[in-house]
């Protein structure tokens, strides 16, 4: 297949690129900061700026599909109005550019797999969340709703659109674990906040596996929770991580401290979603790592 990956240098994009390349797909890779070494067979790189047209648009015409993972890292900086607008524009402008390019293409892609997040649902307490649940009202929820709405405009061009609402991706030395593991290794790890909030997690292998499953399955359209079948609370996550590392989980960070350190962003950590991958399971995807302890051990932390 000829596949375009947008956000190809991010945590998910880089690993997905290697996986699809190894499966002999022809890849067009878009990134704001392409790597210096781009002379690799079956990989064509374009530097792009979300919201602007460019030479990359020619690759959309005749492509089999697009995977859009673009977006400023959600926890890269403390949120203020400027940063929140940057988070919005990096997602909405990128998606709008892709949809416009699809509309202009003579030979249109068959599918668009568009990133989203379980933050779509907002704070839901202990409610079990499938893809049929409505959206929340906080900043992240509104961002995800607008992001998905931009992607769904591609359906007017006859493109199959799948919306991947990803949870916390577990990968060695990257993402959330890059920040969580070091305190445990110096015997100072523990849960954030009260610990009763849910953590919808997914192993990086299942995140990649689910994306490739959505590529291959022509019936895959609409929202999919990119989460393992067994979400856990923050208390359970911290205890399991401590057990895997052979360290105690005792140094709890109070909600007030998180709020002082992170401001509005702390709500993302203190209010989770008990999201389950109902749509993926019904479609037939089988998770390689459905249980947290096994998932963490596999990463050799």
N, C-alpha and C positions, 0 to 999 in steps of 0.2 A: 504493500500500500504506500501511497504518497501521503504523509501525515505532517501537519504543521504543529509544532509545539511552541506555545507562547509562554514566556517565563521559564525558559529551558535551563537557566543556571541556578534556579532555586532548589530547595531541599528535595521536593518531589520531582521537579522537572529534570534535574541532572541525572537522577537514578532512572527515571522513566526513559530518558534519552538513550542511556546505555542499554537498557533492556530492549527497547524497540529496535535499536540499531543492531543488536545481536540477533534479532528475529528477522533481519534482512529487509526492514522497511526503509524506504527513502524518506529522509527527514529534512524538513525545513525548520530551522530553529530561530526564534525571535527573542532577543534580549536587549535590554537597555545597555548592558555591559557584556558583550560577547567575549569569550576567552581569547587570549592571544594566539593560541594554537587552534586553528580552525580547519586545517588541511587533513580531514579525516574522511575516508570514503563514505558515501551515502549520507553525509551531513552537510547541509548548506546553511551558513549562518547569515543573519541579517541583524544589524543594529537598528533598533526602532525606538520611536518615541510615541507612547500611547496617545491617541488622539490626532495623530498626524498621518497623512498618506505617505507612501513612499514606494521604493522598488519592490519591497516585500509583497505588495498587493498582487503582483503578477503570479506569485506562487499559489495564491488562493484559487485561481482559475485552473481547474484540472486536478486539484488536490482531492484525495478521498475523504479526508476529515481533518478537523482542527481540535486540538486540546488546549484550552485556555487556562493557564495557571497564573496569569499575570496579577501582580498586586504588591504594593509596598508592604513589607512585613508588619503584621498587625501590632506586634509588641516591641517594635524596634525603638520607639521613642515614647516619652510621656505624652499623653494626649492633651492637646489644646485645640483651639478652633482651627489653627493653621494645619496642624498635623492631621486632624480628623478630615479636613478637606483634601489633604494629600492622599489619605487612605481611600477616600471616595473616588477621587479623580483617577488614581492609578488603576482602579478596577473598572469604573464605568466608562472612562474614555477608551481604555484598551478594548473592552467588549464592544463598544459602539463602533470602533474602527474596524473590528473584525466583521461585524454584521454588515456594515456598509460595503466592505470588500466582497463579501459573499453576494450581496445584492447586485453588484456590478459584474460579477464573474459570469462568463458565458456557460462554462461547465462547472456547476456548483458542487461543493463538497456534499457528501452524503450525511455527515454528522458533525455536530459541535458538542464536545464535552466541556462544560464550563464549570470552573471551580466555584464553590460557595462554601458555607460553613454551618455547623450546627448552631452557631450564634443566631441563625435565622429565627430560632424558636424563642429566644429570650429566656428569662428566668422562669422555670416551670416547677421548681421544687421536686417532689418525688414522682411526678407524673411520668408515665412511660410514653416516650415520644417516638411515634412512627412518622413517616413522610406525610401522613394525612393531617398532622397537627398544624394549626395556624401559626402565623408569625407573631413575634413579640413586638415590643414598642420601644426598646432601648436603641442606642446608636448602632450597635452591631446588627441588630435585627433589621432595622430600617435599611442599613447598608446592603445587607444580603438580599432583601426584597428588591431593592432597586437594581442591584447587580443581576439578579436572575431575570428580572423583567427586560433588561437590555438584551440578555442572551436569547430569551424566548422570541424576540423579534425576528430571529433567523428562521423561525418556522414559516414565516410568510414566503420565504424563498424555497420552501419544500425541504428544508434541512431538518434532520432528526436532532433534537436537542435534549441532552441529558445533563442534569444539574447535580453535581457531586458535593453534598454538604458534609465536608470533612470535619472530624473531631481532632483530638490531640494525636499527632503522628509520632510514633515511637521509633526513633532511629539513633544509632550509637553516635554520640558526640555531636548531635545536631538537634535543632528544635528545642522542645521543652526539656528533654532529658539532659541537654548540654548545660542547662541551668539548675536542674534538680539533683543530678548525681554528685557534683563536687561537694556540697555540704554534707551529704551522707558519708562520703569517703573520709571526711575529717571528723566523723562522729557528731555532726551538728545538723543532721537532717530531720525533717518532720513535716507534718501537714500544714497547709496554708489555711488560715481562717479557722472556723469551727470544725471543719473537716467533714461536714455532713453533705456538702455539695457534691453533685455527681460529676464524674470525669468520663466523658465519652471518648475513648481512646481507640487507636487502630495501629497495628504494626505496619511499618513501611512496606513490607512484602505484600500485605493484604491491600494496602492503598494502591500499589502498583498493579497487583493482580486484579483488583476491581476495575481499575481504569482500562486495562487490556480486555477484560470481560465486556465492558460497556462498548468498546470499539467493535468487538466481534459479534455482538448480539444485536441484530436489527430491531429487536423488540424493546431495546433499552431506551426509554425516553421518559422525561419528567424527572422529579427529584429522587435522589438516592442518598441515604445517610451513609457516609464513609466512616463507619464506626464498627468496632467489634460487637458481636452479639451479647457480650457480657460487660456492660458498663459497671464501674465501681465508684464508691464514694472516695473523696480525697483521703479520708482516714484509711480506707482499705488500700488505696494506691500507695500511700506512704509506707504502710506496714509491709506490703508486698515488696516494694522496692528495697526497703531496709533488709528484709529477709534474703532477697537475692544477692545483695551486696554484703550480707553478713554484718549489718550495722543496725543500731537501734533507731527507732523513729520516735523522737521525743521532743525535738525543738520546734514546737508549734509557733507559727508566726500569727499573732493576733490580727483580726480584721482591721483594727484601728491603725496598726503599723503599716499594713498593706495600703490602706487608703492614704496615709501620709506619704508613703514612698511613691505610689503610682497614680494617685488621684482617681479620676473616673475609670481608668483602665483596670483598677482593682476589682471592679464589678465583674469583669470577665473571668477572674479567678475565683471569686467568691460565690458566683451563681452559675452552676453548670446545668447540663441537660442530660437527662436519663434517656439518651437517644439510642435506638436500636435499628439495625439495617433491614427492616422488614421488606423493603422493595428488592434489595439485592438477593436476599434469601429466597424470596418468591420467584425471582428470575432464574435461580439455580446456582448462584455463586456459593462456593464452599470455602469457608475461611480456613486459612492455614494455621492461624493463631487466634482461636476464639477466647482463650483464657489468659489473663494478665501474667501470671507467674511464668508460664511457659514462654510467653512473648518476650518478657524481660530477660529470661535466661538465654534465649536464642541470640540476644544481642551481645553477649559476652562483655558486659559492662565492667 
